[in-house]
Amino acid sequence: MRAEEEIRLTVQNGRAARTVAGHSSDALDCAELLAMLGLEGVQKKHAQRT
């Protein structure tokens, strides 16, 4: 059950990060918005998995 929740949350956070990235004006804007949402680690975690 816990693993399923972690997967769901990871997918949800990834979608949120992609949405933010698509609406950001540049990389700094994107990083700041992700940090505000508490998603600054999403890109790092994704990069480690690939």
PDB file of all heavy atoms in Angstrom:
ATOM      1  N   MET A   1       0.817  -1.191   0.000  1.00  0.00           N
ATOM      2  CA  MET A   1       0.000   0.000   0.000  1.00  0.00           C
ATOM      3  C   MET A   1       0.867   1.263   0.000  1.00  0.00           C
ATOM      4  O   MET A   1       0.604   2.177  -0.730  1.00  0.00           O
ATOM      5  CB  MET A   1      -0.923  -0.046   1.222  1.00  0.00           C
ATOM      6  CG  MET A   1      -2.019   0.946   1.156  1.00  0.00           C
ATOM      7  SD  MET A   1      -3.243   0.409  -0.031  1.00  0.00           S
ATOM      8  CE  MET A   1      -4.631   1.258   0.567  1.00  0.00           C
ATOM      9  N   ARG A   2       1.891   1.279   0.824  1.00  0.00           N
ATOM     10  CA  ARG A   2       2.768   2.438   0.914  1.00  0.00           C
ATOM     11  C   ARG A   2       3.520   2.675  -0.396  1.00  0.00           C
ATOM     12  O   ARG A   2       3.685   3.814  -0.816  1.00  0.00           O
ATOM     13  CB  ARG A   2       3.767   2.210   2.034  1.00  0.00           C
ATOM     14  CG  ARG A   2       4.148   3.433   2.760  1.00  0.00           C
ATOM     15  CD  ARG A   2       5.052   3.123   3.914  1.00  0.00           C
ATOM     16  NE  ARG A   2       4.497   3.738   5.093  1.00  0.00           N
ATOM     17  CZ  ARG A   2       4.935   3.565   6.303  1.00  0.00           C
ATOM     18  NH1 ARG A   2       5.932   2.749   6.527  1.00  0.00           N
ATOM     19  NH2 ARG A   2       4.395   4.170   7.315  1.00  0.00           N
ATOM     20  N   ALA A   3       3.960   1.613  -1.024  1.00  0.00           N
ATOM     21  CA  ALA A   3       4.679   1.729  -2.296  1.00  0.00           C
ATOM     22  C   ALA A   3       3.773   2.293  -3.375  1.00  0.00           C
ATOM     23  O   ALA A   3       4.201   3.127  -4.177  1.00  0.00           O
ATOM     24  CB  ALA A   3       5.231   0.375  -2.715  1.00  0.00           C
ATOM     25  N   GLU A   4       2.523   1.878  -3.389  1.00  0.00           N
ATOM     26  CA  GLU A   4       1.562   2.402  -4.363  1.00  0.00           C
ATOM     27  C   GLU A   4       1.347   3.896  -4.171  1.00  0.00           C
ATOM     28  O   GLU A   4       1.271   4.648  -5.141  1.00  0.00           O
ATOM     29  CB  GLU A   4       0.229   1.665  -4.246  1.00  0.00           C
ATOM     30  CG  GLU A   4       0.290   0.229  -4.704  1.00  0.00           C
ATOM     31  CD  GLU A   4      -1.020  -0.504  -4.471  1.00  0.00           C
ATOM     32  OE1 GLU A   4      -2.023   0.135  -4.109  1.00  0.00           O
ATOM     33  OE2 GLU A   4      -1.023  -1.730  -4.646  1.00  0.00           O
ATOM     34  N   GLU A   5       1.240   4.323  -2.937  1.00  0.00           N
ATOM     35  CA  GLU A   5       1.062   5.744  -2.641  1.00  0.00           C
ATOM     36  C   GLU A   5       2.283   6.542  -3.071  1.00  0.00           C
ATOM     37  O   GLU A   5       2.164   7.635  -3.614  1.00  0.00           O
ATOM     38  CB  GLU A   5       0.787   5.944  -1.151  1.00  0.00           C
ATOM     39  CG  GLU A   5       0.611   7.387  -0.745  1.00  0.00           C
ATOM     40  CD  GLU A   5      -0.608   8.061  -1.365  1.00  0.00           C
ATOM     41  OE1 GLU A   5      -1.513   7.362  -1.829  1.00  0.00           O
ATOM     42  OE2 GLU A   5      -0.634   9.296  -1.382  1.00  0.00           O
ATOM     43  N   GLU A   6       3.473   6.001  -2.839  1.00  0.00           N
ATOM     44  CA  GLU A   6       4.701   6.683  -3.242  1.00  0.00           C
ATOM     45  C   GLU A   6       4.767   6.831  -4.762  1.00  0.00           C
ATOM     46  O   GLU A   6       5.142   7.883  -5.270  1.00  0.00           O
ATOM     47  CB  GLU A   6       5.929   5.932  -2.740  1.00  0.00           C
ATOM     48  CG  GLU A   6       7.218   6.656  -3.045  1.00  0.00           C
ATOM     49  CD  GLU A   6       8.429   5.947  -2.487  1.00  0.00           C
ATOM     50  OE1 GLU A   6       8.293   5.199  -1.498  1.00  0.00           O
ATOM     51  OE2 GLU A   6       9.519   6.154  -3.043  1.00  0.00           O
ATOM     52  N   ILE A   7       4.374   5.794  -5.472  1.00  0.00           N
ATOM     53  CA  ILE A   7       4.361   5.849  -6.935  1.00  0.00           C
ATOM     54  C   ILE A   7       3.360   6.888  -7.414  1.00  0.00           C
ATOM     55  O   ILE A   7       3.652   7.707  -8.287  1.00  0.00           O
ATOM     56  CB  ILE A   7       4.047   4.456  -7.530  1.00  0.00           C
ATOM     57  CG1 ILE A   7       5.223   3.515  -7.289  1.00  0.00           C
ATOM     58  CG2 ILE A   7       3.721   4.555  -9.015  1.00  0.00           C
ATOM     59  CD1 ILE A   7       4.919   2.065  -7.593  1.00  0.00           C
ATOM     60  N   ARG A   8       2.168   6.885  -6.818  1.00  0.00           N
ATOM     61  CA  ARG A   8       1.133   7.855  -7.209  1.00  0.00           C
ATOM     62  C   ARG A   8       1.613   9.285  -6.958  1.00  0.00           C
ATOM     63  O   ARG A   8       1.459  10.162  -7.811  1.00  0.00           O
ATOM     64  CB  ARG A   8      -0.155   7.595  -6.424  1.00  0.00           C
ATOM     65  CG  ARG A   8      -1.324   8.471  -6.891  1.00  0.00           C
ATOM     66  CD  ARG A   8      -2.477   8.446  -5.907  1.00  0.00           C
ATOM     67  NE  ARG A   8      -2.154   9.051  -4.626  1.00  0.00           N
ATOM     68  CZ  ARG A   8      -2.050  10.365  -4.403  1.00  0.00           C
ATOM     69  NH1 ARG A   8      -2.219  11.216  -5.386  1.00  0.00           N
ATOM     70  NH2 ARG A   8      -1.765  10.838  -3.205  1.00  0.00           N
ATOM     71  N   LEU A   9       2.224   9.510  -5.816  1.00  0.00           N
ATOM     72  CA  LEU A   9       2.721  10.838  -5.480  1.00  0.00           C
ATOM     73  C   LEU A   9       3.856  11.257  -6.407  1.00  0.00           C
ATOM     74  O   LEU A   9       3.917  12.417  -6.835  1.00  0.00           O
ATOM     75  CB  LEU A   9       3.186  10.871  -4.027  1.00  0.00           C
ATOM     76  CG  LEU A   9       3.570  12.228  -3.457  1.00  0.00           C
ATOM     77  CD1 LEU A   9       2.401  13.204  -3.554  1.00  0.00           C
ATOM     78  CD2 LEU A   9       4.006  12.071  -2.021  1.00  0.00           C
ATOM     79  N   THR A  10       4.732  10.345  -6.753  1.00  0.00           N
ATOM     80  CA  THR A  10       5.833  10.631  -7.671  1.00  0.00           C
ATOM     81  C   THR A  10       5.297  11.025  -9.041  1.00  0.00           C
ATOM     82  O   THR A  10       5.764  11.997  -9.643  1.00  0.00           O
ATOM     83  CB  THR A  10       6.773   9.416  -7.791  1.00  0.00           C
ATOM     84  OG1 THR A  10       7.307   9.135  -6.503  1.00  0.00           O
ATOM     85  CG2 THR A  10       7.902   9.682  -8.764  1.00  0.00           C
ATOM     86  N   VAL A  11       4.304  10.294  -9.520  1.00  0.00           N
ATOM     87  CA  VAL A  11       3.694  10.615 -10.820  1.00  0.00           C
ATOM     88  C   VAL A  11       3.018  11.981 -10.770  1.00  0.00           C
ATOM     89  O   VAL A  11       3.186  12.806 -11.667  1.00  0.00           O
ATOM     90  CB  VAL A  11       2.698   9.508 -11.236  1.00  0.00           C
ATOM     91  CG1 VAL A  11       1.869   9.933 -12.429  1.00  0.00           C
ATOM     92  CG2 VAL A  11       3.434   8.215 -11.525  1.00  0.00           C
ATOM     93  N   GLN A  12       2.274  12.227  -9.701  1.00  0.00           N
ATOM     94  CA  GLN A  12       1.577  13.505  -9.550  1.00  0.00           C
ATOM     95  C   GLN A  12       2.565  14.667  -9.492  1.00  0.00           C
ATOM     96  O   GLN A  12       2.371  15.695 -10.150  1.00  0.00           O
ATOM     97  CB  GLN A  12       0.725  13.485  -8.291  1.00  0.00           C
ATOM     98  CG  GLN A  12      -0.030  14.772  -8.037  1.00  0.00           C
ATOM     99  CD  GLN A  12      -0.869  14.693  -6.780  1.00  0.00           C
ATOM    100  OE1 GLN A  12      -1.197  13.616  -6.297  1.00  0.00           O
ATOM    101  NE2 GLN A  12      -1.216  15.829  -6.224  1.00  0.00           N
ATOM    102  N   ASN A  13       3.626  14.519  -8.727  1.00  0.00           N
ATOM    103  CA  ASN A  13       4.633  15.578  -8.621  1.00  0.00           C
ATOM    104  C   ASN A  13       5.347  15.800  -9.949  1.00  0.00           C
ATOM    105  O   ASN A  13       5.673  16.931 -10.305  1.00  0.00           O
ATOM    106  CB  ASN A  13       5.642  15.252  -7.524  1.00  0.00           C
ATOM    107  CG  ASN A  13       5.055  15.403  -6.140  1.00  0.00           C
ATOM    108  OD1 ASN A  13       3.979  15.965  -5.966  1.00  0.00           O
ATOM    109  ND2 ASN A  13       5.746  14.878  -5.150  1.00  0.00           N
ATOM    110  N   GLY A  14       5.592  14.725 -10.683  1.00  0.00           N
ATOM    111  CA  GLY A  14       6.211  14.854 -11.992  1.00  0.00           C
ATOM    112  C   GLY A  14       5.334  15.632 -12.958  1.00  0.00           C
ATOM    113  O   GLY A  14       5.811  16.490 -13.706  1.00  0.00           O
ATOM    114  N   ARG A  15       4.046  15.347 -12.928  1.00  0.00           N
ATOM    115  CA  ARG A  15       3.101  16.086 -13.782  1.00  0.00           C
ATOM    116  C   ARG A  15       3.067  17.556 -13.407  1.00  0.00           C
ATOM    117  O   ARG A  15       3.047  18.427 -14.274  1.00  0.00           O
ATOM    118  CB  ARG A  15       1.705  15.482 -13.660  1.00  0.00           C
ATOM    119  CG  ARG A  15       1.553  14.167 -14.350  1.00  0.00           C
ATOM    120  CD  ARG A  15       0.157  13.624 -14.179  1.00  0.00           C
ATOM    121  NE  ARG A  15       0.045  12.319 -14.795  1.00  0.00           N
ATOM    122  CZ  ARG A  15      -0.786  11.383 -14.395  1.00  0.00           C
ATOM    123  NH1 ARG A  15      -1.600  11.600 -13.371  1.00  0.00           N
ATOM    124  NH2 ARG A  15      -0.822  10.223 -15.004  1.00  0.00           N
ATOM    125  N   ALA A  16       3.053  17.819 -12.106  1.00  0.00           N
ATOM    126  CA  ALA A  16       3.039  19.209 -11.644  1.00  0.00           C
ATOM    127  C   ALA A  16       4.310  19.935 -12.091  1.00  0.00           C
ATOM    128  O   ALA A  16       4.249  21.082 -12.555  1.00  0.00           O
ATOM    129  CB  ALA A  16       2.911  19.257 -10.126  1.00  0.00           C
ATOM    130  N   ALA A  17       5.447  19.273 -11.968  1.00  0.00           N
ATOM    131  CA  ALA A  17       6.716  19.884 -12.371  1.00  0.00           C
ATOM    132  C   ALA A  17       6.739  20.168 -13.866  1.00  0.00           C
ATOM    133  O   ALA A  17       7.207  21.223 -14.298  1.00  0.00           O
ATOM    134  CB  ALA A  17       7.886  18.983 -11.982  1.00  0.00           C
ATOM    135  N   ARG A  18       6.218  19.240 -14.677  1.00  0.00           N
ATOM    136  CA  ARG A  18       6.166  19.474 -16.126  1.00  0.00           C
ATOM    137  C   ARG A  18       5.229  20.624 -16.470  1.00  0.00           C
ATOM    138  O   ARG A  18       5.513  21.424 -17.363  1.00  0.00           O
ATOM    139  CB  ARG A  18       5.742  18.194 -16.851  1.00  0.00           C
ATOM    140  CG  ARG A  18       6.865  17.181 -16.950  1.00  0.00           C
ATOM    141  CD  ARG A  18       6.520  16.031 -17.874  1.00  0.00           C
ATOM    142  NE  ARG A  18       5.351  15.276 -17.421  1.00  0.00           N
ATOM    143  CZ  ARG A  18       5.384  14.300 -16.516  1.00  0.00           C
ATOM    144  NH1 ARG A  18       6.519  13.971 -15.954  1.00  0.00           N
ATOM    145  NH2 ARG A  18       4.277  13.667 -16.179  1.00  0.00           N
ATOM    146  N   THR A  19       4.114  20.724 -15.756  1.00  0.00           N
ATOM    147  CA  THR A  19       3.175  21.822 -15.988  1.00  0.00           C
ATOM    148  C   THR A  19       3.837  23.154 -15.664  1.00  0.00           C
ATOM    149  O   THR A  19       3.738  24.112 -16.438  1.00  0.00           O
ATOM    150  CB  THR A  19       1.907  21.631 -15.139  1.00  0.00           C
ATOM    151  OG1 THR A  19       1.282  20.409 -15.531  1.00  0.00           O
ATOM    152  CG2 THR A  19       0.937  22.783 -15.330  1.00  0.00           C
ATOM    153  N   VAL A  20       4.517  23.217 -14.523  1.00  0.00           N
ATOM    154  CA  VAL A  20       5.232  24.436 -14.139  1.00  0.00           C
ATOM    155  C   VAL A  20       6.289  24.770 -15.183  1.00  0.00           C
ATOM    156  O   VAL A  20       6.398  25.917 -15.626  1.00  0.00           O
ATOM    157  CB  VAL A  20       5.871  24.286 -12.738  1.00  0.00           C
ATOM    158  CG1 VAL A  20       6.856  25.416 -12.456  1.00  0.00           C
ATOM    159  CG2 VAL A  20       4.796  24.246 -11.671  1.00  0.00           C
ATOM    160  N   ALA A  21       7.048  23.785 -15.609  1.00  0.00           N
ATOM    161  CA  ALA A  21       8.102  24.023 -16.598  1.00  0.00           C
ATOM    162  C   ALA A  21       7.524  24.554 -17.896  1.00  0.00           C
ATOM    163  O   ALA A  21       8.097  25.442 -18.522  1.00  0.00           O
ATOM    164  CB  ALA A  21       8.874  22.729 -16.857  1.00  0.00           C
ATOM    165  N   GLY A  22       6.379  24.051 -18.294  1.00  0.00           N
ATOM    166  CA  GLY A  22       5.748  24.495 -19.529  1.00  0.00           C
ATOM    167  C   GLY A  22       5.224  25.914 -19.469  1.00  0.00           C
ATOM    168  O   GLY A  22       5.032  26.558 -20.507  1.00  0.00           O
ATOM    169  N   HIS A  23       4.979  26.411 -18.267  1.00  0.00           N
ATOM    170  CA  HIS A  23       4.433  27.764 -18.116  1.00  0.00           C
ATOM    171  C   HIS A  23       5.459  28.769 -17.603  1.00  0.00           C
ATOM    172  O   HIS A  23       5.145  29.934 -17.414  1.00  0.00           O
ATOM    173  CB  HIS A  23       3.227  27.730 -17.176  1.00  0.00           C
ATOM    174  CG  HIS A  23       2.041  27.058 -17.774  1.00  0.00           C
ATOM    175  ND1 HIS A  23       1.851  25.699 -17.705  1.00  0.00           N
ATOM    176  CD2 HIS A  23       0.998  27.553 -18.473  1.00  0.00           C
ATOM    177  CE1 HIS A  23       0.732  25.390 -18.325  1.00  0.00           C
ATOM    178  NE2 HIS A  23       0.198  26.491 -18.813  1.00  0.00           N
ATOM    179  N   SER A  24       6.683  28.322 -17.380  1.00  0.00           N
ATOM    180  CA  SER A  24       7.738  29.203 -16.867  1.00  0.00           C
ATOM    181  C   SER A  24       8.373  29.988 -18.007  1.00  0.00           C
ATOM    182  O   SER A  24       8.458  29.509 -19.133  1.00  0.00           O
ATOM    183  CB  SER A  24       8.820  28.377 -16.171  1.00  0.00           C
ATOM    184  OG  SER A  24       8.262  27.660 -15.109  1.00  0.00           O
ATOM    185  N   SER A  25       8.840  31.175 -17.687  1.00  0.00           N
ATOM    186  CA  SER A  25       9.461  32.021 -18.715  1.00  0.00           C
ATOM    187  C   SER A  25      10.922  31.648 -18.965  1.00  0.00           C
ATOM    188  O   SER A  25      11.439  31.891 -20.051  1.00  0.00           O
ATOM    189  CB  SER A  25       9.361  33.498 -18.316  1.00  0.00           C
ATOM    190  OG  SER A  25       9.967  33.712 -17.065  1.00  0.00           O
ATOM    191  N   ASP A  26      11.584  31.067 -17.970  1.00  0.00           N
ATOM    192  CA  ASP A  26      12.973  30.621 -18.127  1.00  0.00           C
ATOM    193  C   ASP A  26      13.309  29.644 -17.001  1.00  0.00           C
ATOM    194  O   ASP A  26      12.456  29.333 -16.168  1.00  0.00           O
ATOM    195  CB  ASP A  26      13.943  31.801 -18.144  1.00  0.00           C
ATOM    196  CG  ASP A  26      13.879  32.682 -16.901  1.00  0.00           C
ATOM    197  OD1 ASP A  26      13.512  32.189 -15.830  1.00  0.00           O
ATOM    198  OD2 ASP A  26      14.218  33.873 -17.009  1.00  0.00           O
ATOM    199  N   ALA A  27      14.544  29.165 -16.991  1.00  0.00           N
ATOM    200  CA  ALA A  27      14.942  28.148 -16.011  1.00  0.00           C
ATOM    201  C   ALA A  27      14.884  28.673 -14.579  1.00  0.00           C
ATOM    202  O   ALA A  27      14.474  27.945 -13.666  1.00  0.00           O
ATOM    203  CB  ALA A  27      16.344  27.648 -16.331  1.00  0.00           C
ATOM    204  N   LEU A  28      15.272  29.924 -14.366  1.00  0.00           N
ATOM    205  CA  LEU A  28      15.241  30.492 -13.019  1.00  0.00           C
ATOM    206  C   LEU A  28      13.802  30.601 -12.527  1.00  0.00           C
ATOM    207  O   LEU A  28      13.494  30.254 -11.380  1.00  0.00           O
ATOM    208  CB  LEU A  28      15.918  31.866 -12.997  1.00  0.00           C
ATOM    209  CG  LEU A  28      15.952  32.570 -11.647  1.00  0.00           C
ATOM    210  CD1 LEU A  28      16.688  31.716 -10.617  1.00  0.00           C
ATOM    211  CD2 LEU A  28      16.607  33.933 -11.775  1.00  0.00           C
ATOM    212  N   ASP A  29      12.907  31.057 -13.385  1.00  0.00           N
ATOM    213  CA  ASP A  29      11.492  31.157 -13.050  1.00  0.00           C
ATOM    214  C   ASP A  29      10.956  29.776 -12.682  1.00  0.00           C
ATOM    215  O   ASP A  29      10.257  29.614 -11.689  1.00  0.00           O
ATOM    216  CB  ASP A  29      10.717  31.740 -14.235  1.00  0.00           C
ATOM    217  CG  ASP A  29       9.254  31.983 -13.936  1.00  0.00           C
ATOM    218  OD1 ASP A  29       8.938  32.466 -12.829  1.00  0.00           O
ATOM    219  OD2 ASP A  29       8.419  31.712 -14.827  1.00  0.00           O
ATOM    220  N   CYS A  30      11.308  28.785 -13.472  1.00  0.00           N
ATOM    221  CA  CYS A  30      10.875  27.422 -13.218  1.00  0.00           C
ATOM    222  C   CYS A  30      11.373  26.932 -11.863  1.00  0.00           C
ATOM    223  O   CYS A  30      10.604  26.386 -11.065  1.00  0.00           O
ATOM    224  CB  CYS A  30      11.360  26.505 -14.332  1.00  0.00           C
ATOM    225  SG  CYS A  30      10.829  24.790 -14.150  1.00  0.00           S
ATOM    226  N   ALA A  31      12.641  27.124 -11.581  1.00  0.00           N
ATOM    227  CA  ALA A  31      13.222  26.685 -10.314  1.00  0.00           C
ATOM    228  C   ALA A  31      12.554  27.365  -9.126  1.00  0.00           C
ATOM    229  O   ALA A  31      12.262  26.721  -8.112  1.00  0.00           O
ATOM    230  CB  ALA A  31      14.720  26.951 -10.309  1.00  0.00           C
ATOM    231  N   GLU A  32      12.285  28.650  -9.250  1.00  0.00           N
ATOM    232  CA  GLU A  32      11.646  29.387  -8.160  1.00  0.00           C
ATOM    233  C   GLU A  32      10.218  28.897  -7.923  1.00  0.00           C
ATOM    234  O   GLU A  32       9.790  28.726  -6.780  1.00  0.00           O
ATOM    235  CB  GLU A  32      11.651  30.884  -8.459  1.00  0.00           C
ATOM    236  CG  GLU A  32      13.029  31.504  -8.365  1.00  0.00           C
ATOM    237  CD  GLU A  32      13.061  32.966  -8.777  1.00  0.00           C
ATOM    238  OE1 GLU A  32      12.059  33.469  -9.337  1.00  0.00           O
ATOM    239  OE2 GLU A  32      14.100  33.600  -8.535  1.00  0.00           O
ATOM    240  N   LEU A  33       9.481  28.669  -9.005  1.00  0.00           N
ATOM    241  CA  LEU A  33       8.111  28.178  -8.869  1.00  0.00           C
ATOM    242  C   LEU A  33       8.080  26.775  -8.274  1.00  0.00           C
ATOM    243  O   LEU A  33       7.254  26.474  -7.409  1.00  0.00           O
ATOM    244  CB  LEU A  33       7.403  28.196 -10.227  1.00  0.00           C
ATOM    245  CG  LEU A  33       7.099  29.586 -10.783  1.00  0.00           C
ATOM    246  CD1 LEU A  33       6.638  29.478 -12.231  1.00  0.00           C
ATOM    247  CD2 LEU A  33       6.050  30.287  -9.934  1.00  0.00           C
ATOM    248  N   LEU A  34       8.985  25.915  -8.715  1.00  0.00           N
ATOM    249  CA  LEU A  34       9.052  24.569  -8.150  1.00  0.00           C
ATOM    250  C   LEU A  34       9.378  24.624  -6.659  1.00  0.00           C
ATOM    251  O   LEU A  34       8.803  23.879  -5.864  1.00  0.00           O
ATOM    252  CB  LEU A  34      10.087  23.725  -8.893  1.00  0.00           C
ATOM    253  CG  LEU A  34       9.722  23.320 -10.321  1.00  0.00           C
ATOM    254  CD1 LEU A  34      10.891  22.623 -10.987  1.00  0.00           C
ATOM    255  CD2 LEU A  34       8.481  22.452 -10.353  1.00  0.00           C
ATOM    256  N   ALA A  35      10.297  25.503  -6.287  1.00  0.00           N
ATOM    257  CA  ALA A  35      10.657  25.649  -4.874  1.00  0.00           C
ATOM    258  C   ALA A  35       9.461  26.127  -4.053  1.00  0.00           C
ATOM    259  O   ALA A  35       9.214  25.634  -2.948  1.00  0.00           O
ATOM    260  CB  ALA A  35      11.831  26.607  -4.726  1.00  0.00           C
ATOM    261  N   MET A  36       8.698  27.067  -4.596  1.00  0.00           N
ATOM    262  CA  MET A  36       7.512  27.572  -3.897  1.00  0.00           C
ATOM    263  C   MET A  36       6.499  26.458  -3.656  1.00  0.00           C
ATOM    264  O   MET A  36       5.798  26.452  -2.646  1.00  0.00           O
ATOM    265  CB  MET A  36       6.856  28.689  -4.695  1.00  0.00           C
ATOM    266  CG  MET A  36       7.529  30.015  -4.589  1.00  0.00           C
ATOM    267  SD  MET A  36       6.531  31.268  -5.389  1.00  0.00           S
ATOM    268  CE  MET A  36       7.603  31.724  -6.709  1.00  0.00           C
ATOM    269  N   LEU A  37       6.428  25.534  -4.586  1.00  0.00           N
ATOM    270  CA  LEU A  37       5.480  24.428  -4.470  1.00  0.00           C
ATOM    271  C   LEU A  37       6.051  23.236  -3.699  1.00  0.00           C
ATOM    272  O   LEU A  37       5.370  22.247  -3.498  1.00  0.00           O
ATOM    273  CB  LEU A  37       5.053  23.966  -5.870  1.00  0.00           C
ATOM    274  CG  LEU A  37       4.249  24.975  -6.672  1.00  0.00           C
ATOM    275  CD1 LEU A  37       4.077  24.491  -8.099  1.00  0.00           C
ATOM    276  CD2 LEU A  37       2.894  25.210  -6.010  1.00  0.00           C
ATOM    277  N   GLY A  38       7.309  23.358  -3.300  1.00  0.00           N
ATOM    278  CA  GLY A  38       7.949  22.260  -2.587  1.00  0.00           C
ATOM    279  C   GLY A  38       8.321  21.113  -3.504  1.00  0.00           C
ATOM    280  O   GLY A  38       8.453  19.979  -3.077  1.00  0.00           O
ATOM    281  N   LEU A  39       8.503  21.402  -4.784  1.00  0.00           N
ATOM    282  CA  LEU A  39       8.802  20.377  -5.778  1.00  0.00           C
ATOM    283  C   LEU A  39      10.216  20.502  -6.325  1.00  0.00           C
ATOM    284  O   LEU A  39      10.538  19.890  -7.339  1.00  0.00           O
ATOM    285  CB  LEU A  39       7.811  20.457  -6.941  1.00  0.00           C
ATOM    286  CG  LEU A  39       6.354  20.204  -6.592  1.00  0.00           C
ATOM    287  CD1 LEU A  39       5.461  20.468  -7.791  1.00  0.00           C
ATOM    288  CD2 LEU A  39       6.170  18.798  -6.076  1.00  0.00           C
ATOM    289  N   GLU A  40      11.082  21.245  -5.665  1.00  0.00           N
ATOM    290  CA  GLU A  40      12.419  21.461  -6.204  1.00  0.00           C
ATOM    291  C   GLU A  40      13.219  20.180  -6.336  1.00  0.00           C
ATOM    292  O   GLU A  40      14.084  20.079  -7.180  1.00  0.00           O
ATOM    293  CB  GLU A  40      13.207  22.484  -5.387  1.00  0.00           C
ATOM    294  CG  GLU A  40      13.502  22.061  -3.967  1.00  0.00           C
ATOM    295  CD  GLU A  40      12.433  22.432  -2.971  1.00  0.00           C
ATOM    296  OE1 GLU A  40      11.578  23.270  -3.294  1.00  0.00           O
ATOM    297  OE2 GLU A  40      12.435  21.874  -1.877  1.00  0.00           O
ATOM    298  N   GLY A  41      12.913  19.154  -5.549  1.00  0.00           N
ATOM    299  CA  GLY A  41      13.646  17.898  -5.624  1.00  0.00           C
ATOM    300  C   GLY A  41      13.122  16.947  -6.685  1.00  0.00           C
ATOM    301  O   GLY A  41      13.731  15.922  -6.953  1.00  0.00           O
ATOM    302  N   VAL A  42      12.008  17.275  -7.317  1.00  0.00           N
ATOM    303  CA  VAL A  42      11.400  16.371  -8.300  1.00  0.00           C
ATOM    304  C   VAL A  42      12.338  16.111  -9.463  1.00  0.00           C
ATOM    305  O   VAL A  42      12.540  14.972  -9.868  1.00  0.00           O
ATOM    306  CB  VAL A  42      10.051  16.932  -8.814  1.00  0.00           C
ATOM    307  CG1 VAL A  42       9.540  16.117  -9.985  1.00  0.00           C
ATOM    308  CG2 VAL A  42       9.037  16.948  -7.692  1.00  0.00           C
ATOM    309  N   GLN A  43      12.953  17.146 -10.004  1.00  0.00           N
ATOM    310  CA  GLN A  43      13.848  16.974 -11.143  1.00  0.00           C
ATOM    311  C   GLN A  43      15.063  16.142 -10.751  1.00  0.00           C
ATOM    312  O   GLN A  43      15.514  15.305 -11.509  1.00  0.00           O
ATOM    313  CB  GLN A  43      14.291  18.327 -11.681  1.00  0.00           C
ATOM    314  CG  GLN A  43      13.166  19.100 -12.311  1.00  0.00           C
ATOM    315  CD  GLN A  43      13.574  20.501 -12.705  1.00  0.00           C
ATOM    316  OE1 GLN A  43      14.433  21.104 -12.081  1.00  0.00           O
ATOM    317  NE2 GLN A  43      12.960  21.008 -13.745  1.00  0.00           N
ATOM    318  N   LYS A  44      15.595  16.357  -9.576  1.00  0.00           N
ATOM    319  CA  LYS A  44      16.766  15.614  -9.114  1.00  0.00           C
ATOM    320  C   LYS A  44      16.426  14.142  -8.955  1.00  0.00           C
ATOM    321  O   LYS A  44      17.170  13.277  -9.356  1.00  0.00           O
ATOM    322  CB  LYS A  44      17.265  16.192  -7.794  1.00  0.00           C
ATOM    323  CG  LYS A  44      17.829  17.587  -7.916  1.00  0.00           C
ATOM    324  CD  LYS A  44      18.195  18.137  -6.561  1.00  0.00           C
ATOM    325  CE  LYS A  44      18.559  19.599  -6.660  1.00  0.00           C
ATOM    326  NZ  LYS A  44      18.760  20.191  -5.352  1.00  0.00           N
ATOM    327  N   LYS A  45      15.275  13.839  -8.357  1.00  0.00           N
ATOM    328  CA  LYS A  45      14.879  12.455  -8.166  1.00  0.00           C
ATOM    329  C   LYS A  45      14.664  11.765  -9.514  1.00  0.00           C
ATOM    330  O   LYS A  45      15.057  10.636  -9.703  1.00  0.00           O
ATOM    331  CB  LYS A  45      13.588  12.383  -7.350  1.00  0.00           C
ATOM    332  CG  LYS A  45      13.787  12.709  -5.897  1.00  0.00           C
ATOM    333  CD  LYS A  45      12.478  12.647  -5.162  1.00  0.00           C
ATOM    334  CE  LYS A  45      12.629  13.089  -3.722  1.00  0.00           C
ATOM    335  NZ  LYS A  45      11.360  13.120  -3.015  1.00  0.00           N
ATOM    336  N   HIS A  46      14.031  12.474 -10.443  1.00  0.00           N
ATOM    337  CA  HIS A  46      13.772  11.903 -11.768  1.00  0.00           C
ATOM    338  C   HIS A  46      15.084  11.643 -12.499  1.00  0.00           C
ATOM    339  O   HIS A  46      15.251  10.618 -13.123  1.00  0.00           O
ATOM    340  CB  HIS A  46      12.871  12.833 -12.582  1.00  0.00           C
ATOM    341  CG  HIS A  46      12.561  12.299 -13.936  1.00  0.00           C
ATOM    342  ND1 HIS A  46      11.763  11.202 -14.127  1.00  0.00           N
ATOM    343  CD2 HIS A  46      12.956  12.686 -15.161  1.00  0.00           C
ATOM    344  CE1 HIS A  46      11.676  10.950 -15.415  1.00  0.00           C
ATOM    345  NE2 HIS A  46      12.397  11.837 -16.076  1.00  0.00           N
ATOM    346  N   ALA A  47      16.015  12.550 -12.381  1.00  0.00           N
ATOM    347  CA  ALA A  47      17.302  12.398 -13.060  1.00  0.00           C
ATOM    348  C   ALA A  47      18.069  11.202 -12.493  1.00  0.00           C
ATOM    349  O   ALA A  47      18.766  10.508 -13.233  1.00  0.00           O
ATOM    350  CB  ALA A  47      18.127  13.669 -12.902  1.00  0.00           C
ATOM    351  N   GLN A  48      17.938  10.938 -11.230  1.00  0.00           N
ATOM    352  CA  GLN A  48      18.632   9.815 -10.609  1.00  0.00           C
ATOM    353  C   GLN A  48      18.043   8.481 -11.069  1.00  0.00           C
ATOM    354  O   GLN A  48      18.740   7.491 -11.135  1.00  0.00           O
ATOM    355  CB  GLN A  48      18.538   9.896  -9.095  1.00  0.00           C
ATOM    356  CG  GLN A  48      19.356  11.033  -8.520  1.00  0.00           C
ATOM    357  CD  GLN A  48      19.126  11.193  -7.024  1.00  0.00           C
ATOM    358  OE1 GLN A  48      18.218  10.612  -6.460  1.00  0.00           O
ATOM    359  NE2 GLN A  48      19.948  12.018  -6.397  1.00  0.00           N
ATOM    360  N   ARG A  49      16.783   8.445 -11.411  1.00  0.00           N
ATOM    361  CA  ARG A  49      16.122   7.200 -11.813  1.00  0.00           C
ATOM    362  C   ARG A  49      16.382   6.837 -13.267  1.00  0.00           C
ATOM    363  O   ARG A  49      16.206   5.716 -13.655  1.00  0.00           O
ATOM    364  CB  ARG A  49      14.624   7.307 -11.575  1.00  0.00           C
ATOM    365  CG  ARG A  49      14.284   7.350 -10.125  1.00  0.00           C
ATOM    366  CD  ARG A  49      12.813   7.396  -9.903  1.00  0.00           C
ATOM    367  NE  ARG A  49      12.567   7.481  -8.468  1.00  0.00           N
ATOM    368  CZ  ARG A  49      11.392   7.539  -7.941  1.00  0.00           C
ATOM    369  NH1 ARG A  49      10.336   7.508  -8.695  1.00  0.00           N
ATOM    370  NH2 ARG A  49      11.246   7.619  -6.642  1.00  0.00           N
ATOM    371  N   THR A  50      16.762   7.800 -14.079  1.00  0.00           N
ATOM    372  CA  THR A  50      16.982   7.510 -15.511  1.00  0.00           C
ATOM    373  C   THR A  50      18.422   7.211 -15.806  1.00  0.00           C
ATOM    374  O   THR A  50      19.292   7.280 -15.044  1.00  0.00           O
ATOM    375  CB  THR A  50      16.540   8.693 -16.385  1.00  0.00           C
ATOM    376  OG1 THR A  50      17.215   9.871 -15.976  1.00  0.00           O
ATOM    377  CG2 THR A  50      15.033   8.868 -16.314  1.00  0.00           C
TER     378      THR A  50
END
